[in-house]
Amino acid sequence: MRMLEGDQVLVRIMIGEAEKWRHQPLATALMERLRTEGFAGASLFRGIMGFGASSILRAAHILDISMDLPQVIEVVDTESMVQTKLVPILDEMVQKGLVTMEKVHVLRYHPPLEGKPRADAGRKPGRIRRAIAKARVRRTSTTAR
């Protein structure tokens, strides 16, 4: 398992739920491909409303049976992994949608060791706790004005 810290790249892949890749949902195919290619991590989020280049507003309604809701896959990895592996995968698999890249600073990404429970399970690490506390102080001081 690889470790990531410091400056990395976040790629957001925004697609429609109805998009397919070789007869399976594109989001599922992408997630499986990213895992097999050895990317550090990826998450899939399903939107409740959105529109894209077509300007057609798509929303989740109780009565809808067939939907094409927005989906976002976020991938964080090194710039070299993104440029050498991810960009060719996206060129191959994503025909429609929006792909963005931005620099991010990774505070912590340490996969647990095989077979060992994490010592800090259920607890926020020190640096992250301090950052959250600072954000709360800033938020309360700006709302008190």
N, C-alpha and C positions, 0 to 999 in steps of 0.2 A: 504494500500500500504506500502511496505517495503522500507526502506532507506538503501542505500549501501554507505559506505565510507571506506577508508583505504585499507588494504590488502585483496584481494579477489582472485578468481580463474577465468581465462578465458579458456574456452574449445572451440576448433575449430574442427568442424566435416566436413571433406572433403569427398564428395560423388559425384557420377555421376548423371546427370540430368535424366537419364533413369531409375534409381532405383525406385522401387515401394514398397509400404507397403499397403497390403489389397486393391489392385486395385486403389490406388491413388498415386501421386508422393510422394516419401519418404520425400523430403524437406517440402512439405506442411503438411504432417502427423506429422512430428517432430515439426514444428512450432506450430501447433494447440495443440499438446500434451504438449509442454513446457508451453504454455500459460495457459492451463487448470490445470496444476500441480502447478502453482503459482511461476514460475521462475521470477526473477527480470527483465530480458530482454534478447532478442535474435534478431539477424539480419541475414538475408539470402543474400548472395552475389553470383552472377552468373559470372563465369569466361569466358574469351573469348578464352583461350587456356590452355591445361594442359595434363599431363599424370600421370599415377599411377603405381601400381605394374605390370600391364600388359605391360607397356612401349609403349602403343599405344597412339600416339599424337592425341588429339582431339582439333579441332579448329572451330571457327565460320566463315563460309564462306557464302556469299550471296546466292549461289546456293544450299546450303544444306537445305533439307526439314526435315530430321530426324537427330537430333544431340544428343550426349551424352556429353554435356559440363560439366566442373567441377562446383560444387556448394560448397560454404562454409557457414556453420551456425556457428556464434559466439555466445556463451552464457557466460554471466558474472554473477556470483552469489557467495554465501559464499561456503567455502570448505565443510561444512556439507551438504548443499543442493546438491552440486555436487556429493559427495560420497554416500549419502543416497537415492537420487532420480534420478539424471541424469545417473549415471553409470548403474543402472538396466534398465532404459529406453533404453539406447544405446545398452546394451547387448540383449535386446529383439528385437529392431527394425533395427539396422544397421548390415547388414551381410557383406558388402564390404565397403572399404574406409579406411580413416585414421582419427584417433582421437588424438588430442594433448591437453595437459593441461599445463598451466603456471600460475605462480603467477603474479598478476597485482596490481597496486595501483590505486584505484578509487579516482579521485579528486572530482567529483561531480556527484551525481545521486539522484535527488530529484524530484519525480513525482509531477506534478502540483496538487494543491488541487482541489477537485471537484467543478466545477462551478465558480472558480475564475481564471481570466486571470493572467498569470505570469507577475510580475512587470518588469522582465528583458527580456521580449519577444523581440527578434530581437537584443539583446545586449549580448556580451560575458561577463560572470562573471569576477570579478576583478582578481582572482587568475589565471584564464585561460588566460585572456588578458596579464597579466605579463609574464606568461610562454611562450606565443607566441612571445611577444616582445623580450624576452631573446634569443629565438631560432633564430629569425631574425638577431639579433645582432651577434650571433655566426656564423651564415651562411654567413653573409656579411663580417665578419672579416676573415673567412677562404678563401673565394673566392677572396679577395683583395690581397692575398699574391702572 
